[in-house]
């Protein structure tokens, strides 16, 4: 009986994962270097991709043997941004741009005719991401696959279990990540702007295992700023109004600073019973626009009233 158990355990060990057992694995991962606004935090990546450095050796010093390439699509997006031209402290870095162009070309050449696996975008700690938000991990995987295919110009796959490392993100920053994720996911139900989709994916970088304590704090606070900036792009302008009759018209301004038009509902909830006001549905907000609505308000009793105005999607969320 002991022999049977031992052979089964050995079989399980040697067959998972299959691609890793059959071929060497090249991992293209690193900590994030780019801020949420698309600028670079520093220029370390320009050094890492040189032929004799960490990321450079992985693509330039490769043999003809078949390999499995496991790649973080967010890192490739960063290097592609460099290849398109970038600045550090306001100055263009031509040498870094050229190094990025050569590195990307070599990656495409070295990984050609080899299996390529896209990690979830930003290479988050997959166990932690699954525990905090399983559906979001699936989104990171889908988004990452699409981005890597676009950058490499070929089909890649995405599989669970290829991520390595453990994030040491504190409970404070885990809670902040969950809050930001919920806010941006909610915003994505109101507008299909690509900017929102990209930010939603980029929130994953705070879960990257390669971040040290300082980096985790830096990107966590940066994600708060990026989230609030995005939320303010689709908003109801607040104001104070004095009613002079039982029934009055109140001007309310709606703002859409995204480059995508949207259709949404406006929920209006008085915080007491001194007035009545109706919700407005199916409002068409053009891209980069402001729209003023004249809403009818009925005063029931004298006194001040606070009205909670918020956008809702077609499902009432």
N, C-alpha and C positions, 0 to 999 in steps of 0.2 A: 504493500500500500504506500509506503514511503517513497518507493521508486517512482510510482505514478505521479505523485504530487510534485516531486522534484522536477521531473521531465516537463510537466505542464508549466511550471513557473519559468523554467529555462526557455521554453517555447515562446511564452508571452514576452519575456525580456528581450529576446533577440529579434522579434518581429515588429517592435514598435519604437519609433516610426519607421516604416519600410524604406522611404527615400534616404533617411539618415544612415541606415544600416548599409545600403548599397553604394552610396556615393558620398564623397566628402561634402561638407556643408560650408558655404561662405556666407557669413553674416555681415550685412551692410547696415549697421546701426550706430547711433551715437546720441548724445544728449541734444536737445533742440538748441539752435543758435539764433533763431529769428524771433523777433517780437511779434505780438499780435497785429501790429500795424504794418507788417511787411518789411520793417527795417531790421538790420542786424544788430544784435546786442554787442558783439565784438567781431573780430576778424579771425578767430581761431580756426574756423572751417577752411579758410584759404590755405592754411598750413597743413591741416590734416589730410587734404586731398592731393598733396604733392606726392610724386612717385615713391619717395623714400620714407613717407610718413604712414600713420596708422591706416587711414582709409585708402591712401594711394597704393600701398603695397597689396591690398586685397584685389585690386583690379589690374595693376600693371605687372605684378610678379606672379602671374597665374600660368599654370601648365595647360596642356591640351586635354588633360583628363576630364571626364565628365563630372560635373559638380551640380549640387543643388544650391541655388542662390536664394537666401532669405533676406528680404529687403524691407526697410521701413520707408514707405512712400513719402512721408513727411520730410525725411532727410533728403531724398531725391528732389523734392520740390524746392528745398532750400538751395541746393547746388544748382538747380535749373534757374532759379532767380539770380544767382551769382553769374551764371553763364550769359544771362540776358543783359547784364550790366547792373552794377550796384554801387552804393556809396558807403563809406565808413566815416563818421564824424563830418559829413558834408562833402567829403572828397571821393571822387570816383577811383576805384581800384581796378586798373586795367590788367595788372598781373593776376589778381584773383579771378577776374572774369575769364582770362585765357586758361588758367589752371582748371577752372570749372568746366569749360568747354572740352578740354582734353580729357578730363576725368569721365565726363558723361559719355563721350565717344568711345573711350576704352571700356567702360562698363557695358555698353551695348554690344561691343565686339566680343568681350570676354564671356558674356552670358548668353550669347547667341547659341541656339541649338542645345541649350541646357534648361532644365526646369527652373522656373522662377516663382517663388512664393511671396506674396505680399503680406506683410504683417499688418495688423490693424493700424490705421493711421496714427502716427505719433508714437508708436511702439509702447502703448500703455501696459502696465502690469495686468495681464489678462485675468488673473484670479481676482484681483481687486476690482477691476472694471466690471467683471461679471457679477460680483457681489453688490456693487453699488448701483449698477444699471445694466442688466443683461441686454436689453433692447439697444442700448447705446453702443455696446461692444459690437453688436451685429452691424450697426450703422458705420462704425469706424472701419470694420472689415470691408464692407461694400464700397465705401468711399475710397479707402486706400487702394483697393483693387483697380478702381476706375482711374485714379490718379497715376498709379504706376504704369498701367497700360498706356495712358496718354503720353507719359514721359519716355517710355521705352519703345513705343510704337509696335507693341506685340501683345499677345495674350499671356496673362499670368494667372496663377491660381491663388486661392486663399484657403488656408486650413487652420484649424485650431491646434494648439499645442506647440507651436514653433517659437513662441515668445520665451525669453529668458530673463531672469532677474526679478527682484522683489522691490516694490516701491515702499519707501519709509515715510510716506505722506502722513502727516499728523492728523488726528481726528478733527482738529479745527479746520484744516485745509480740505479734508475729505468732505466735511459738511459744506464748505464754501463751493467746492467743485459740484456737489449735488445740486446746490441752489442755483448756480450759474447754468448748469446743464438744463434744469427744469425751466428756467427763464428763457433760454435761447430755443429750446425745443418748443415751448409755447409760442414764442415769436414766429417760429417757422410755420406754425399753423395759420398765421395771419398773413404772411407774405412769403412768396417763393423766391425771394431775392437770393442770388448766388452768394452774396456777401454773408447772409445768415447761415447758409449751408456750410460755407467754408469755416466760419467761426465755430459752428457747432462741432465740426470735426477737429478743429485745432485745440479745443478745450482738453482733448485727450493728452496733450503733452505734459500736463501737470502730473499725470500718473506714470510718466516715463521712469523706469528703474535707475537710469543713469544719472538722474539729478541728485546732487548733494543737498544738504540742508539749506544752504543759502539759495541755491537755484530753485528749490521747491517753493520757498517763500517768494522769490522774485516772480516766478511765473504764475503763482497763485494770486498775488496781488495784481499782476498785469491782467489776468483773466477777469478780475472784478472790474477793472477800468474798461476793458474791451466790451464786456457784457453790458455795462451801463451805457456806454456810448451807442451800442447797437439798439438798445431799448428806446433811447431818446429819439431815434430816427423815425419812429412811428408813434405818434403821440397826440394827445388832446391838450390844447393850450388852456391852461387854467386862467380863471378870471373872477372878478367880483362884480356882481350886478345888483342894482336896486330896482325893484318892481314898483311901478307907479299906479298900477291898476290890477284888478282881479286876474285878468288874462293879459299876458304880455309875450313879446317875442324876444328871445335871448340869443345873441350871436355866439356860436361856438365854432372855434377854428380847429380843423384837423390837419395834421402834417404828415407827409410821407416823403422822407428824404432818401429812400432807397431808389435804385434805378429800375425798379419793376413795379408795374401797376398792381393794384390789389382790390378785392371786393370784400368788405367786412361789415359787421354790425356794431352799433354803438349802444352799449348798455348804460342807462342813466338811473341811478338809485338814490332817491332822497333819503337822508339820514334821519328824518323825522316826518311827521304827517302834516306839516304846515303848507306843503305844496305838492303838486302833481305834475309829472312830466313823462312823456312816452319815449320808449326806446326807438331807435332808428335802424332799419335793416337795409341790407343790400346797398351799402354806400360804395360808390366807385371812386377810388383814389388813384389818380394818375401818378406816374413816376415823377419824382422830384417836384412835388406839388403841395399847395396849401388849399384847403377847401373850407369855406365858411357856411355853416348851416344856421338858419334862423329857427330856433326851436320854440314851440308854444309851451308856456308855463302857466299853470293855474294856481293862484294863491288861495289857500284854504283858511289860513290864520296868520296873523301878524307875527313877526319875529324872523330870526336868521335861520337859514337852512343850508347845510352842506350837501352837495350832490356828488356822489361817486360816479365818475365817467370813465369807462374803460372799453377797449375794443374787445369784441367777441368773434369767434369764428362761426361757421355755419352749424357747428355742433353745440353751440352754446358755451364753449370753453374760452 
